[in-house]
Amino acid sequence: MWMGLLPFSLWRELQGSPLMMPVSCFFAVFFFGIDELGIQIEEPLSIIPLEGMCDGIRIACMEMVAREQHDSGLQPIGEDAKQYFK
């Protein structure tokens, strides 16, 4: 709402100058950029692909467990480990 009313408040200061739209756009980009920066600082982990990293670690651990069980002659545990013996 504030950005929508900004051109009306600048009208008297810039006296209808053609610079009103570029100045309004500059302030819009500046303030929305500050807002986006605040969101990123507030939630920094939302941009890191943690779910994919955790899935990779889980698969690597399951492979190690399955390989160890296969080498030692033990039966694999759970349905997830059976896929590694095909």
C-alpha positions in Angstrom: 0.0 0.0 0.0 2.8 2.4 0.9 4.5 1.8 -2.5 1.2 2.5 -4.3 0.8 5.8 -2.5 4.5 6.9 -3.0 4.0 8.5 -6.4 1.3 10.8 -5.0 3.6 11.9 -2.2 6.4 12.6 -4.6 4.2 14.6 -7.0 4.5 17.8 -5.0 8.3 17.3 -4.4 9.2 16.5 -8.0 6.5 18.9 -9.4 5.3 16.5 -12.0 8.8 15.8 -13.3 9.4 12.8 -15.6 11.8 11.5 -12.9 8.8 10.6 -10.7 8.5 7.1 -12.1 12.2 6.2 -12.0 12.5 7.5 -8.5 9.4 5.5 -7.4 10.8 2.4 -9.1 14.2 2.9 -7.4 12.5 3.1 -3.9 10.3 0.1 -4.7 13.3 -2.1 -5.6 15.3 -0.7 -2.6 12.5 -1.4 0.0 11.4 -4.7 -1.4 15.1 -5.8 -1.5 15.4 -4.9 2.2 12.3 -6.9 2.9 13.7 -9.9 1.0 17.0 -9.6 2.8 15.2 -9.6 6.2 13.3 -12.8 5.2 16.6 -14.5 4.3 18.3 -13.4 7.5 15.2 -14.6 9.5 15.1 -18.1 7.8 18.6 -18.8 6.4 18.0 -22.6 6.2 15.1 -22.2 3.7 17.6 -21.7 0.8 19.8 -24.7 1.7 18.6 -28.0 0.2 18.7 -29.9 3.5 16.1 -32.5 2.6 18.2 -33.7 -0.4 21.4 -33.7 1.7 19.7 -35.8 4.4 18.4 -38.2 1.8 21.9 -38.7 0.3 23.3 -39.3 3.8 20.5 -41.9 4.5 21.1 -43.7 1.3 24.9 -43.8 1.9 24.3 -45.2 5.4 21.9 -47.8 4.2 24.5 -48.9 1.5 27.2 -49.2 4.1 25.0 -51.2 6.4 23.9 -53.5 3.6 27.4 -54.0 2.3 28.7 -54.8 5.8 25.8 -57.3 6.3 26.5 -58.9 2.9 30.2 -59.2 3.6 29.6 -60.8 7.0 26.9 -63.2 5.8 24.2 -61.6 8.0 20.6 -61.1 6.7 19.8 -57.5 5.7 17.5 -55.6 8.0 14.3 -54.0 6.7 12.9 -53.7 3.2 15.2 -50.7 2.3 18.3 -52.9 2.5 17.0 -55.6 0.1 17.3 -53.3 -2.9 21.1 -53.3 -2.6 21.3 -57.1 -3.2 19.7 -57.3 -6.6 
